[in-house]
């Protein structure tokens, strides 16, 4: 590496600027754990909806585990995930909003990539999308987005959306069970501004927000 390259790199670090190679790869998450010490039966017993949250941060490891449980890859050789999907088309995307920004979860890479469009809105999706005050107070907001164009057009649109909502429901249950195992809380919210959500996330035609789910430590 030349002296000039080293000097530029040192300047980038000193100014706190993001390194381009890291920005292109996205925000890599800690690897998921396949055993956290709680049985499925115990998680089912503890599963509930949470509507009151502490301001305490979720933490990167717990967030990574929640994202993997909700939409992650559990069979790497086949590229298949923790939840069922019609024809394995995986029509539901998972977005994450916290105090630092809005990100899209990439299951295959198990990483987060920033969504630049959301930064244009003061307060971001976490504060602007939910209609319930308790959801706005949670440190993290998860957003499930369905994309009907991923399913074959030979099927009626209403049937395709039925499959998408089934997939989203399975993801929500995965999330609730993982939260129970980690001592976290969440709740499915269907009340939000759909048109505002499309603009914030720069969604393409055929995509829409299905649910928003606050995430945090129960109060």
C-alpha positions in Angstrom: 0.0 0.0 0.0 1.4 3.4 -1.0 2.1 6.2 1.4 -0.6 8.3 -0.3 -3.2 5.6 0.2 -2.3 5.2 3.8 -2.6 9.0 4.3 -6.0 9.1 2.7 -7.2 6.1 4.8 -5.9 7.8 8.0 -7.8 11.0 7.0 -11.0 9.1 6.5 -10.7 7.5 9.9 -9.8 10.8 11.7 -12.9 12.5 10.2 -15.2 9.6 11.0 -16.2 9.1 7.4 -17.4 5.7 6.3 -15.0 3.5 4.3 -16.5 2.9 0.9 -15.6 -0.9 1.0 -17.6 -1.3 4.2 -20.5 0.8 3.0 -20.9 -1.4 0.0 -20.9 -4.6 2.1 -23.6 -3.2 4.4 -23.8 -3.5 8.2 -22.9 -7.1 9.0 -24.7 -8.6 12.0 -23.5 -11.0 14.6 -24.2 -14.7 13.6 -27.5 -16.1 14.9 -27.6 -18.7 17.7 -29.5 -21.9 17.2 -30.0 -22.5 20.9 -30.7 -19.9 23.6 -31.8 -22.2 26.5 -35.6 -22.0 26.1 -37.7 -24.8 24.7 -40.4 -24.2 22.1 -43.1 -25.1 24.7 -41.6 -22.5 27.2 -41.5 -19.8 24.5 -45.1 -20.6 23.6 -46.1 -20.3 27.3 -44.4 -16.9 27.5 -45.6 -15.5 24.1 -47.7 -12.4 24.4 -48.2 -8.9 22.9 -46.3 -6.1 24.6 -47.7 -2.6 24.6 -45.3 -0.8 27.0 -41.6 -0.5 26.4 -38.5 0.7 28.3 -36.2 3.2 26.6 -33.4 0.6 27.0 -31.7 -0.3 23.7 -32.2 -3.7 22.3 -28.5 -4.4 21.5 -27.0 -5.6 18.3 -26.8 -9.3 19.3 -30.4 -9.5 20.3 -31.5 -7.6 17.3 -29.5 -9.8 15.0 -31.1 -12.9 16.6 -34.6 -11.4 16.2 -34.1 -10.6 12.5 -32.8 -14.1 11.8 -35.7 -15.8 13.6 -38.2 -13.6 11.7 -36.8 -13.8 8.2 -33.3 -15.4 8.2 -31.8 -18.3 6.3 -31.8 -21.6 8.3 -30.9 -23.9 5.4 -27.9 -22.1 3.6 -27.4 -24.8 1.0 -31.0 -24.4 -0.3 -31.3 -20.7 0.6 -34.5 -21.4 2.5 -35.6 -19.5 5.5 -37.1 -19.8 9.0 -40.7 -19.2 7.7 -42.8 -20.8 5.0 -43.5 -19.0 1.7 -45.6 -19.9 -1.3 -43.4 -21.5 -3.9 -40.4 -20.3 -1.8 -40.7 -16.9 -3.5 -40.2 -15.0 -0.2 -42.5 -12.2 -0.9 -42.1 -10.3 2.4 -39.2 -8.0 3.2 -38.2 -6.9 6.7 -37.1 -3.3 7.5 -35.6 -2.1 10.8 -35.9 1.5 12.2 -34.1 2.7 15.2 -32.7 6.0 16.5 -29.9 5.9 14.0 -31.8 5.3 10.8 -33.8 2.9 8.6 -32.4 -0.3 7.2 -33.5 -3.3 5.1 -32.6 -6.7 6.3 -30.8 -9.0 3.8 -31.5 -12.6 4.9 -28.9 -14.3 2.6 -26.1 -12.0 3.8 -27.5 -11.6 7.3 -26.8 -7.9 7.2 -28.5 -4.5 7.2 -28.3 -1.9 4.4 -29.5 1.7 4.9 -32.6 3.0 3.2 -31.6 6.6 2.2 -35.2 7.7 1.3 -36.4 7.5 4.9 -33.8 10.0 6.1 -35.7 12.8 4.2 -38.6 12.6 6.7 -38.1 14.2 10.1 -38.5 11.6 12.8 -38.3 8.7 10.3 -40.7 5.7 10.1 -40.2 4.9 13.8 -41.9 8.1 14.9 -44.2 8.8 12.0 -45.7 5.5 10.9 -47.3 4.0 14.0 -50.6 5.5 15.2 -50.3 4.1 18.7 -48.2 6.1 21.2 -46.7 3.0 22.8 -45.3 1.9 19.4 -43.7 5.2 18.8 -41.9 4.9 22.2 -40.3 1.6 21.4 -36.6 1.8 20.6 -37.0 -0.3 17.4 -39.7 -0.5 14.8 -39.9 -3.5 12.5 -41.8 -3.2 9.2 -43.0 -6.0 7.0 -43.4 -5.2 3.3 -45.2 -7.5 0.8 -44.3 -7.6 -2.9 -47.1 -9.2 -5.0 -44.9 -9.1 -8.2 -42.7 -11.9 -6.9 -45.6 -14.4 -7.4 -46.6 -15.7 -10.8 -49.2 -13.4 -12.5 -51.2 -16.4 -13.7 -52.7 -16.5 -10.2 -55.4 -14.0 -9.3 -54.1 -11.0 -7.4 -56.3 -11.5 -4.4 -55.0 -15.1 -4.0 -51.4 -13.8 -4.2 -52.0 -11.3 -1.5 -53.6 -14.1 0.7 -50.3 -16.1 0.4 -48.3 -13.0 1.2 -50.3 -12.3 4.4 -50.0 -16.0 5.4 -46.2 -15.6 5.1 -46.2 -12.4 7.1 -48.3 -14.1 9.8 -45.7 -16.9 10.1 -42.9 -14.3 10.4 -44.8 -12.5 13.1 -45.1 -15.7 15.2 -41.4 -16.4 14.7 -40.7 -12.9 16.0 -43.0 -13.3 19.0 -41.5 -16.6 20.0 -37.9 -15.3 19.7 -38.8 -12.3 21.8 -40.2 -14.6 24.5 -36.9 -16.5 24.5 -34.8 -13.3 24.7 -36.9 -11.3 27.2 -38.0 -8.8 24.6 -41.5 -7.7 23.6 -43.4 -6.9 20.4 -46.9 -6.4 19.1 -48.4 -6.6 15.6 -49.8 -3.2 14.4 -52.0 -2.9 11.3 -52.7 0.8 11.9 -50.3 3.1 10.0 -50.2 5.6 7.1 -49.7 3.3 4.1 -49.1 6.1 1.6 -46.5 7.7 3.8 -44.9 4.3 4.3 -44.5 3.9 0.6 -42.7 7.2 0.2 -40.5 6.7 3.2 -39.3 3.3 2.0 -39.4 4.2 -1.7 -41.5 1.1 -2.4 -42.1 0.1 -6.0 -45.4 -0.6 -7.6 -46.9 -3.9 -6.3 -45.4 -3.5 -2.8 -47.0 -2.3 0.3 -46.5 -2.2 4.1 -48.4 -5.1 5.8 -47.6 -4.6 9.5 -45.4 -2.5 11.8 -44.1 -4.1 15.0 -42.5 -2.2 17.9 -39.7 -4.0 19.5 -38.0 -3.5 22.9 -37.7 -4.6 26.5 -41.1 -4.8 28.2 -41.8 -2.3 30.9 
